[in-house]
Amino acid sequence: MAWDDIPEWSLETARELLEEVKAKDPFTFDHCCRVGRGSRALAKAIGLNEFEQAILEYSGLFHDIGKAQIPTEILVKPGRLDSAEIEVMKSHPTLSAEMIQHLDHVPFFRFLMPGIRYHHEKIDGGGYPNMMSGDQIPIFARLIAIVDSYDAMTNARPYRNALPEEKAIAEIKAYSGKQFDERLAKAFLEYLPFMKKTEAEQAKEEVVVARLIKAA
């Protein structure tokens, strides 16, 4: 197997993992699908190759699968989490990575690990789980962090309403260079209209997310 081969069984693996997530929390399932699709769209917009686009799509799909292991009363709590519950919730990137750890002998799956494990690290060092900063944070994790945050802001949860798109864009701008990679945040905002078109096209194509949703 070449380093840039995508195993034929990857789609089935994704389906199995995401079915577990969907059974626990349908919102997290939908969020993972949107982040997978959005990460691929941003990767395409900034000129990454097809293999890199696939890595980002799968990394986005898997970034929150660890939430399937978070106690339900914390995961879907209709209110603010207390400090202890926040610490439990912050374990989800590590749990997500651990759920595919047994596949890291396969190069493709090994390339997914940084984006999954470190998508909550922040440029200023205030993130988790390792409090990385700047270029210490793998670039795929920096990219997923932006797509993840934008999607979280623009979709409602039981404990809060969705933000209008203009407010979410303002938040990305405000935290550029602090929470988000400044260059990638600028690219995200510049290419957002193109990305929406690309995501709509993906929904009609046989990319991973479209096939997962079709099968769900």
Sequence and secondary structure as in RCSB ss.txt:
>XXXX:A:sequence
MAWDDIPEWSLETARELLEEVKAKDPFTFDHCCRVGRGSRALAKAIGLNEFEQAILEYSGLFHDIGKAQIPTEIL
VKPGRLDSAEIEVMKSHPTLSAEMIQHLDHVPFFRFLMPGIRYHHEKIDGGGYPNMMSGDQIPIFARLIAIVDSY
DAMTNARPYRNALPEEKAIAEIKAYSGKQFDERLAKAFLEYLPFMKKTEAEQAKEEVVVARLIKAA
>XXXX:A:secstr
  TT   TTHHHHHHHHHHHHHHH HHHHHHHHHHHHHHHHHHHHTT  HHHHHHHHHHHHHTTGGGGGS HHHH
T SS   HHHHHHHTTHHHHHHHHTGGGTTSHHHHHHHHHHHTTT  TTS  SSS   GGGS HHHHHHHHHHHH
HHHTS BTTB    HHHHHHHHHHTBTTTB HHHHHHHHHHHHHHHHHHHHHHHTT HHHHHHHH 
